[in-house]
Amino acid sequence: MLNRNDKIVIGLSGGKDSISLLYNLIRIQEKTYNSEPIVAVSIDEGIDNYRKQSIDSASKFCESNNIEHRIISFKERIGYTLDELIEKKKKESVKNRYACNYCALMRRRLLNDEARELGADVLALGHNLTDIAETFLMNILFNRLKLIANQYIFKELDTETNKFFIKKITPLMRIPEEEIFLYANIKKFDYYPSHCPYRDLDPILRKRVLEFIQICKKYSPEIEFNLFKSFSELSEILYKNIISVRNKHCNVCGYPSAISDICNYCKFIKELKY
């Protein structure tokens, strides 16, 4: 996943996964000659009684380990906190779009933009085995075969795409969430333990999928590893057999935009202005 001279940017939420990942990346770099300093980036969505506390945990960890820490806020970049955005959409009577839909779209773009600005070679994310299994099963349920193909870990680098998207790595992808929880507590990391309140409030399918996996694990503890193995094998098969369609480019930001003249991020920003 990493080369000796890579400039690493890590998405740091302040939770157990990202703090555990950063801790280990620091330990690896201590043994690597002439390596580039790691930079941590936190996204402040503006979620009341949640994000401030988690960013405080992230900031304290970075300060104690001499890591540069950048905080990017929704409010500064798009003009709304996530809380304000949800209230706006409620007044507009927008249905079937939940906080997670908006948040995921904006977080991905802002993290990638900041990593590009910092000259990163890789963007490290704290997704664990449970996250990977959950996402894979969701993509199966929604028949997102092209998305699964695009997530193939060993895909060839696309020169055109790499102009816009930083290579993402997920070093914790084979470690179950429960084990990371134990590790973070044994190490006595000062992480923020709570999940985003919108995950509990909104009836999103991702939460149902996770609950289903957890039920299955009671009877088949290896279920997450099986899903990961299926993801690895299926993503390779699909990557090698699905004909790639050349992306268009967004007329606003220039990013690849599948088959549309404007990407989903810019569509969303445009909606907010009206």
C-alpha positions in Angstrom: 0.0 0.0 0.0 2.9 2.3 0.7 6.2 3.2 -0.8 9.2 4.6 1.1 8.9 8.2 -0.1 5.1 8.5 -0.1 3.6 11.7 1.3 0.8 10.3 3.5 -2.4 12.2 4.4 -4.7 10.5 6.8 -8.4 11.2 7.3 -8.6 11.6 11.1 -12.1 11.6 12.7 -10.9 11.2 16.3 -12.5 7.8 16.6 -10.8 4.5 17.6 -10.1 3.4 14.0 -8.4 6.5 12.6 -6.4 7.1 15.8 -5.2 3.5 15.8 -4.2 3.8 12.1 -2.4 7.1 12.7 -0.5 5.6 15.7 0.7 2.7 13.6 1.7 4.9 10.6 3.8 7.0 13.0 5.5 3.8 14.2 6.2 2.7 10.7 7.6 6.0 9.7 9.9 6.1 12.7 11.7 3.1 11.1 11.7 4.6 7.6 14.7 6.6 6.5 14.0 10.1 5.2 10.2 9.7 5.0 7.8 12.6 4.4 5.9 13.8 7.5 2.3 12.6 7.9 -0.5 15.2 7.8 -3.8 14.5 9.4 -7.0 16.0 8.0 -10.3 16.2 9.9 -13.6 17.1 8.4 -15.9 19.3 10.6 -19.4 18.7 9.2 -20.9 20.8 11.9 -22.9 18.2 13.8 -24.0 19.5 17.2 -22.9 17.6 20.3 -20.7 15.3 18.3 -18.1 16.6 15.9 -16.5 19.2 18.2 -15.7 16.5 20.8 -14.3 14.0 18.2 -12.1 16.7 16.6 -10.8 17.7 20.1 -9.7 14.1 20.5 -8.0 14.2 17.1 -6.3 17.5 17.9 -5.0 16.3 21.2 -3.6 13.1 19.6 -1.9 15.0 16.9 -0.4 17.6 19.3 1.0 14.9 21.6 2.6 13.1 18.5 3.8 16.2 16.7 1.6 15.7 13.7 0.3 18.5 11.5 -3.4 18.7 11.8 -5.8 20.4 9.4 -9.5 20.9 10.0 -11.8 21.5 7.0 -15.3 22.6 7.8 -18.5 22.3 5.7 -19.5 25.8 6.9 -16.4 27.4 5.4 -16.3 25.4 2.1 -20.0 25.2 1.2 -21.7 27.8 3.5 -23.7 25.4 5.6 -23.0 23.0 8.5 -24.6 19.6 8.1 -27.2 20.4 10.7 -28.1 23.6 8.8 -28.2 21.7 5.6 -30.7 19.1 6.9 -33.0 21.9 8.3 -32.9 23.6 4.9 -33.8 20.4 3.1 -36.7 19.8 5.5 -38.1 23.2 4.7 -37.8 22.4 1.0 -39.7 19.1 1.7 -37.0 17.0 0.2 -37.8 13.3 0.8 -35.7 10.1 0.7 -32.4 11.9 1.2 -30.8 11.5 4.5 -27.9 13.3 6.3 -25.5 10.4 5.4 -26.2 10.9 1.6 -25.1 14.5 1.7 -22.3 14.0 4.2 -20.6 11.2 2.3 -20.6 13.1 -0.9 -19.1 16.2 0.6 -16.6 14.5 2.9 -15.1 12.4 0.1 -14.6 15.5 -2.1 -13.2 17.7 0.7 -10.8 15.0 1.9 -9.6 14.4 -1.6 -9.2 18.1 -2.4 -7.2 18.7 0.7 -5.0 15.7 0.0 -4.3 17.0 -3.5 -3.5 20.5 -2.1 -1.0 19.0 0.3 0.7 17.0 -2.5 -0.3 13.6 -1.1 0.6 10.4 -2.8 -1.8 8.4 -0.7 -4.9 9.2 1.4 -5.1 6.7 4.4 -8.5 5.9 5.8 -9.5 4.0 8.9 -12.0 1.6 7.3 -11.9 -1.7 9.1 -13.0 -5.2 8.1 -16.6 -4.6 9.3 -16.8 -1.4 7.2 -15.6 -3.3 4.1 -18.0 -6.2 4.6 -20.9 -3.8 5.2 -20.1 -1.7 2.1 -19.6 -4.7 -0.2 -23.0 -6.3 0.9 -24.7 -2.9 0.3 -23.2 -2.7 -3.2 -24.5 -6.2 -3.9 -28.0 -5.3 -2.7 -28.0 -2.2 -5.0 -26.4 -4.1 -8.0 -23.5 -1.7 -8.1 -21.2 -4.0 -10.0 -19.2 -1.2 -11.7 -18.5 0.3 -8.3 -17.3 -3.0 -6.9 -15.1 -3.4 -10.0 -13.6 0.1 -9.4 -12.8 -0.9 -5.8 -10.4 -3.7 -6.9 -7.4 -3.2 -4.7 -4.7 -4.0 -7.3 -6.2 -2.2 -10.3 -3.8 -0.5 -12.7 -3.2 3.2 -12.1 -5.2 5.4 -14.5 -3.1 8.4 -15.4 -6.1 10.5 -16.3 -8.0 9.6 -13.1 -4.9 10.2 -11.0 -4.9 13.8 -12.0 -8.0 14.3 -9.8 -8.2 11.4 -7.3 -5.5 10.6 -4.7 -4.8 6.9 -4.2 -6.8 5.7 -1.2 -5.5 3.0 1.1 -7.3 1.2 4.0 -4.6 -0.6 6.1 -7.1 -1.8 8.7 -9.3 -3.6 6.1 -8.6 -7.1 7.5 -9.2 -6.2 11.2 -12.7 -6.6 12.7 -14.1 -3.6 14.5 -14.2 -5.4 17.8 -10.4 -6.1 17.7 -9.7 -2.4 17.0 -11.9 -1.5 19.9 -9.8 -3.8 22.2 -6.5 -2.5 20.8 -7.4 1.2 21.2 -8.5 0.5 24.8 -5.4 -1.6 25.7 -3.3 1.3 24.3 -5.4 3.7 26.3 -6.0 6.1 23.3 -8.1 9.1 24.1 -10.5 8.6 21.3 -14.1 9.8 21.0 -16.3 6.7 21.4 -19.7 7.8 20.0 -21.1 7.2 16.5 -22.6 10.0 14.5 -26.2 10.8 15.8 -27.6 10.8 12.3 -26.7 7.2 11.8 -29.1 6.4 14.6 -31.8 9.0 13.6 -32.0 8.2 9.9 -33.5 4.9 8.6 -30.6 4.3 6.3 -30.0 0.9 4.8 -26.4 0.8 5.8 -27.4 0.5 9.4 -29.8 -2.4 8.6 -27.0 -4.2 6.7 -24.6 -3.9 9.6 -27.3 -5.2 12.0 -27.8 -8.2 9.6 -24.0 -8.9 9.6 -23.9 -8.8 13.3 -26.7 -11.3 13.6 -25.0 -13.6 11.2 -21.7 -13.4 13.2 -23.5 -14.9 16.2 -23.8 -18.1 14.2 -20.9 -17.8 11.8 -18.1 -15.7 13.4 -16.1 -15.8 10.2 -18.8 -14.1 8.1 -17.0 -10.8 7.7 -13.8 -12.6 6.5 -16.0 -14.5 4.0 -17.5 -11.2 2.7 -14.0 -9.7 2.4 -12.8 -12.7 0.4 -15.8 -12.5 -1.8 -15.2 -8.8 -2.4 -11.6 -9.4 -3.2 -12.4 -12.1 -5.8 -15.5 -10.5 -7.3 -13.9 -7.1 -7.6 -11.0 -8.6 -9.6 -13.3 -10.6 -11.9 -15.5 -7.6 -12.5 -12.5 -5.2 -13.0 -11.1 -7.5 -15.6 -14.3 -8.2 -17.5 -16.5 -5.0 -17.3 -15.8 -2.7 -20.2 -14.7 0.6 -18.9 -16.6 3.6 -20.1 -14.5 6.8 -20.6 -15.6 9.4 -18.1 -16.9 12.8 -19.1 -15.5 15.7 -17.1 -17.5 18.2 -15.0 -18.0 21.5 -16.8 -17.7 23.2 -13.4 -14.8 21.6 -11.5 -13.2 19.4 -14.1 -13.5 16.2 -12.1 -14.5 13.0 -13.9 -18.4 12.9 -13.8 -19.4 9.5 -15.3 -22.0 10.2 -18.0 -23.1 13.7 -16.9 -21.8 17.1 -17.9 -21.8 18.1 -14.2 -20.6 15.9 -11.3 -22.8 15.1 -8.3 -20.8 17.3 -6.0 -21.3 20.4 -8.2 -24.9 19.5 -8.8 -25.4 19.5 -5.0 -23.5 22.8 -4.5 -25.7 24.4 -7.3 -28.8 23.2 -5.5 -27.8 25.0 -2.3 -27.7 28.3 -4.1 -31.4 28.2 -4.9 
